[in-house]
Amino acid sequence: MEIAIAPPSRLEGEITPPGDKSISHRAAIFNAIAQGNATIRSYSPGADCSSTLRCLRSLGVGITEDSQHATVRVEGAGAAGLREPANVLNAGNSGTTMRLLAGVLAGQPFFSVITGDSSLRGRPMGRIVKPLQQMGAQISGRGQGSLAPLAIRGGNLHGISYKLPVASAQVKSALLLAGLFAEGESEIQEPVATRDHTERMLQAMGAQIAAHGVVVRVQRSTLRATDVTIPGDISAAAFWLVAGALHPCARIRLKHTGVNPTRTGVLDVLRQMGARITVENSRYEGGEPVADITVESSSLAGTEIGGDIIPRLIDEIPVIAVAACMAKGTTVIKDAQELRAKESDRIRTTVQELRCFGAVLEERPDGMVIHGTGSLKGARCSSRGDHRLAMSLAVAALVARGKSVVQGAQAASISYPTFWEDLRAVSGLSGEAVA
């Protein structure tokens, strides 16, 4: 699908971002292995989170969906209630589904196989396979266990003390989930702190878990099913934050958005660049901080992004790169080599596609250097099948001179099925301009 976009005269309106993808995955998986039933409201409508539900059903979990109200009802199977799947589990394009479920499956006394689409089968899985094997799970896969499909024969796990070689909330979460089924204590140490949705939710559900800085410890636990209302996804909000800051006549309000401090690096960087952003109506819902965020037209300057902040904005870097192209001065993004192992090589594809708009970028092994020119020109570009790249290119098109065409626009549905509808709503563009 191709989307044609002409720059609008104004960007204005209110948007409620879709339910946070990371929290939605966790709410479904954790309640599936809990005792009791739970209702998850504002569940992410994206294809990735649907993959998680599909896999859980194959494991015998009772799940009822009300898509009209974005509500999911989960009948907890308990720690020992999952059943051996009759077929291969398909995680689709979702790395979170594969990695978190691998942690659960490692603790189950049965055989299972989990795979995904061609993109997911090319993403690194050795980082979860190695420590899960050390805990006692039998796991094999392509590339000596480094690539899916993964065949898992679990059960009889023991605790582990493990230092993650790469900061990854998905790997940390997989090991914490396995730790719920293991004898003894498991201790996971991160090189830098990553998003802590797993720790917050497991604690709320009764797990014996404690976090101290970059060290998390967990013991075998029984979870109790817990109703959850998912906050709006800050990663989805990021596209509107950048669009609102860059457009010369803009004011966008993002309602009920998650502002977990392990996820708000995009707010910190945009403010550092000079973005006019206000956060109001701060509150807690289900243990997660939530607020309403307003962004207005701003004059941005280049900056340097690296170090400990990278895990707090790793998914937002492609759209931050768009902001840097329009800023004055040079922006350096470093320590972000993890981007090369996403749905696409997001360093290379971001650089290549933004060059189509006339942007001046240099690719580096762990990031990029962006020489802000203050302007972009309309272009024909491609999502490369990557949902975050598709939406980042749409933001570039909203502020470029002249008409642009985004090829492979349907990729946005992986995480944000209503993205193009929301774009129409805040831009006022007609069906002819965005078709």
N, C-alpha and C positions, 0 to 999 in steps of 0.2 A: 504494500500500500504506500502511495506517495501522498504527502501533505504539502500543499502550496501555502506559503505564508508571506504576506506583505506587512511591513512594519505599520502598526496602528498609530493613530494620533495620540492615544492615551491608554494606559493600563490602570484599571480601577475596579475595585470590588472586594468581596469577601470570599474566601475559600476555606473549606474544612478539609484538610489533607486526608487521604485514606488512612485507615488504621495502620499503625506502625508494623511493618513487615517482620522485623526481628522479634517483637513482643508477641505478635500473632502466632508465629511458629512455636514459640516457647509455651504460650498459653495452651495450645492444642496438645502438644507432646506431653507436657507435664501433667495436665489433667487426665490424659489417656492412661498414665501409669499411677494415678492417684485413686484413693478410695472415695466413692461417691460420684455425684453428677455435678456438672458445672455449666454455666451459660457464659459464653464469650461474646461481648457486644462490640460493635465496630471492628469486627475481624477484617483483616486486609482482604480486599477483593481480587488481588493479583493472582496470576497463574502459579507463582512459586508457593504461596500459602495453600492453594488448592492441591498442589502436589503433596504437601504434608498430610492433608486430610485424606487423600486417596490412599496413601501408604498406611495410615493408621487404620483405615477401614479394612485393608488387606490383612492387618494384624489382629482383626477381631474386635476392634473398638467401635462401639455404637456412636454414630455421629449423625446429627440432624442439622441441616442448613436451612436458614431463611435468608436467601440472598437479598430479598427486598429490604430487609431491615439489617443486613450485614451482621447477622447473629448466628452463632454456632453453638449447638448443645452437644456436650461430650459426656458419655457414660463411662466413667473411669473403670478400667479393667483391674486396677491395683497392680502392685509390684510383680505379682506372679500370674496375672490374668491374660497376658498377651498370648496369641496362638501362632504356631508356625504358619507362615504364609504359603498358600498353595501355588503361588506363582512368583516371579521376580518382581520385587518392589521397584517402582519407577519414580525417581525423584524429579523427573523433567529437567528443568534448567536450574534447579535450586540446590546450591551448595549447602545452604543451611539445613535443608531437609536431609541430605545425605549424611552430613557430618554429625548432626545431633542424633539422628536415628541410629547411626553406627554406634554411638555411645550407649544407647538404650539396648540395641540388639546384642552388643557385647556381653550384656548381663543376663541374656535370656538362654534357657537350656534347650535351644533348638537351632536348626539350620536356617539361614536366610541369605538371599542374594539381593543386593540393591544396585541399581544402575541409574542412568540418566540419559539426556540427549547427547548429541555429539560434542557440544560445548562442555558440558559437565564431565563427560568421560575424558576430556583432556586436561582437567584441572587437578592440582596436586592433592592426593589423598594419603600419601605416605606420612604426613605430619600427624594424622590421627591413627593410622594403622600401627605405627611403631609403638607408641605408648599403650595402646589398647592391647597389643600383643604382650607387652611387658606386664600388664595386669592379669594376663592369663587367657585372653580370648584367642581363638584360632581364626585368623583372617588371612585371606589370600586375594590377590587381584592382579590385573595386568601390570607389566613393568615392575615385577617383584613386589607387588603390593602397593605400588605408588599411584595406580590409576584404577578407576572403576571400569567394569563392574567389580564389586567387592563381595566375596563369599565369606559369611561370618558364621562360625559355630561358637556360641557364647556359653556363659555360665562359669561358676567356680572362680570368680574374680577375687583378687586381693588388692589391698590398697597400694598406692604408688606415691612416691615423691618425685615430682617431675618438673623440670624447668623448661618452659616453652622456648625453642630456639627462635621462633618468629611470633610477634604479638598477633594473636588471633582469638577473638571472642568465640568463634565457632569451635576451634580446637579446645579451648578452655572449657566450653560448655559440654562438649562431647565427653571429656574426661570427668567432669563433675557428675554428669548423668551416669556414667559407668560406676563412679564412686558410690552412688546410691545403692548399688547392688553388690558392692565388694565387701569382703571381710577386712576390718581394720580401717584406718584413716587414710584418706588420699589428700596429698598436698600438691597444689598446682601453683607454680611461680611464673609470673609473666615478666618479660623484659621491661615493658611499660604497661600501665593500666589500659585495659580495653573496656568496651561497653559492659555494664554490669547488670543487664536485665535478668540474666540467669540467677545470679546471687540474690537479687531482690525478690524474684518470684518464688524461688525455692524456699527462701526463709519465710515468706508469707504463707507457704503451703505446709510448713511444719518440718522442713528438712533440718538436720543437724549440720549446719553450715556456718562458717565464720570467715570473714574477709578482713585482712589487715594489710593495707597498702596494696602491694602487687602479689600478695600471697593469699590463696583461698584454700581452706580445709573443709572437707566434707566426710561424713560417715554414713554407713548404711542407714537409710531412713524410710519411713512410710509417709507418703504425701497424702494430704487431705484435699479433695477437690475444692476449688475456689473460683467463684465467679469473678470475671475480669472485664473491665471496660478498657479497650485498647485506645491509647492516645493517638492523635494524628502523627504521621510519620515525618520527623524532621528532615529526613532525606528527600521526601517528596516536596516538603515545603521549601527546600533549598532552591529549587528551580524558580519559584516565584520570588524568593528573597533576592536572587541575583537579577531577575528580570525587572523587578521593581526598583532596585538600586540603579540599574543601568539606563532604563528608559527615561527620557527627559521630562516626561509628564506622567508620573505614576504615583499611586498610593494603593497598596494591597494589604489587606488584613487577613492573617492566617489564624483561624480559630481552633481551639482545643488541640494545640500542638505539643507534643512531648518535648520537654526541655531537660531531659536527663543530662547532667553535666558531662557524662562520658560520651555524649553524642553531639554536643553543641559547639564543636570546634568551628563549624561553618559560621556561626554567629560571631565568634571571637575574631576570625579572620576578616570577615566582611566589615566589622566595626573597625578593625585595625586599618583597613583600606579606606575607611572614611564613610561607610554606609550609614544612613540614618535609619536606625532600627530601634523600636521601642518594644518592651515586653511588659504586658499588663495581665491583670487577673490571674496571678500565679496561685496555684493550688496543687494538692496531691490527690490523685485518683488511683486506687489500687497499688499504692506504694510508689507510683511514678509521678514525678513533677510534670505539671501541665500548665500551659499559659496561652495567651493570645499574643501574636506577634504582628507588628505593623512595620512595613518598610515603605520608604518614600524615595523619590528621585534623589540621587546623590552624585557627588564628584569623587571618584575613586583614585587611589594612588597605589602603585606597585608595592609589594612587600616580599618578605622571605618566609616560607612555610616549610617546617621540617621538625624533626625530633619528636618529642612526646605528644605533640598535638596531632600527628598524622593518624593514629588509630581513632581519634575522635572525629575525623572528617574524611576517612578514606573513601567512602562512597560518593562524597560530594566534590571530589577533586576535578572531575571533568567540567562541572558547571562553574566551579571556582576559576578554572582556566579561562572560561568565557569572560568572566568578570575581569580577569587580568588582561585579556586582549583589549578591553575597552578602557582600562585604567591608564593613568599617566605614569610612565616610568617602567621599570623592569620588575618582574615577579620571578622568584626562584622557588620551585617546588622540589624538595629533596627528601630522601629517606622513605620514598613511597614505592619501592620496587614491588611491593605486594600487589600493586595495580596491574602488573603484568600477568597475574594469575586469576583474573576476574573473567566475566563472560566474554570479554575480548581482552587483548593486551591494551588496557586502557591508556597507557602512556603513549604507545605508538598510534592507536586509532584516534585518540583525541588530538594529537599533534597533526596527523595527516588530514583529518576532516576540517579542523579549524583553519588550516592553511587554505582550504578552498574558499574561505571567506576573506582571504587576504591577510590573515593574521601572521605575525612573525614569531615563530616558535622554534626552539631547538630541543630535540629529544636527548635526554640523558639516561643512563642506565637505571637510575633510581628516581627519575622525575622529568622535569622539563624547565626550560628558561623561556619566559614569555616577555617579549618586548612590546609593551602596550603602545598602540598607535592611536587610541581614542576613537577608532571607527572600524567598522567591518562593512563589506560589500555583499549584496545578495549572492547566493551560490546554490548550486545543486550538490547535495551531500548525501551520505549514507550512514545509517545507524550501525551498520555491520552486524545487525542482529542483537545489539546490546541496548537494553532498555534505558540505561542511564545516559548513554551517548545520544540516543534518539531525542530525549527530552532536553539535553544540553544543547544540541544543535537547534532545537526549536527556540530556545532562549536566544541563541545567537541570531536566528532569523528575525526575531521580534525587534531587535535593535539595529539590524543591518540596513544599509541603504539599498533599496530595491527588493524585488521579489526573490524568495528562496524556495527550494523544494527539498524536503526531507524524504529520502527513500527508506523503505523498511520501517515506516513510522509505527507499524503495528507492534513493534517490539516493546513499546511503552506499556502494553497491557501486562507484561510480566510482573510489574510492581504497581502500576498506576493506570487502571483501565479507563478512568474518566479524565485523563490528562488533557486530551484534545477538547473535550467538552468544557473543562475549566479554562482552557486557553481562549476558547471562543467567548466565554462569559466575561473574562476580565479585559479582553482586547476589543470587544465589540465587532470583531471581524465577522463577515457574513460567510455563508456556506461556500460562496464563490472564492473568497479569499483564503479560507481554510477548508479544503475539500478532500 
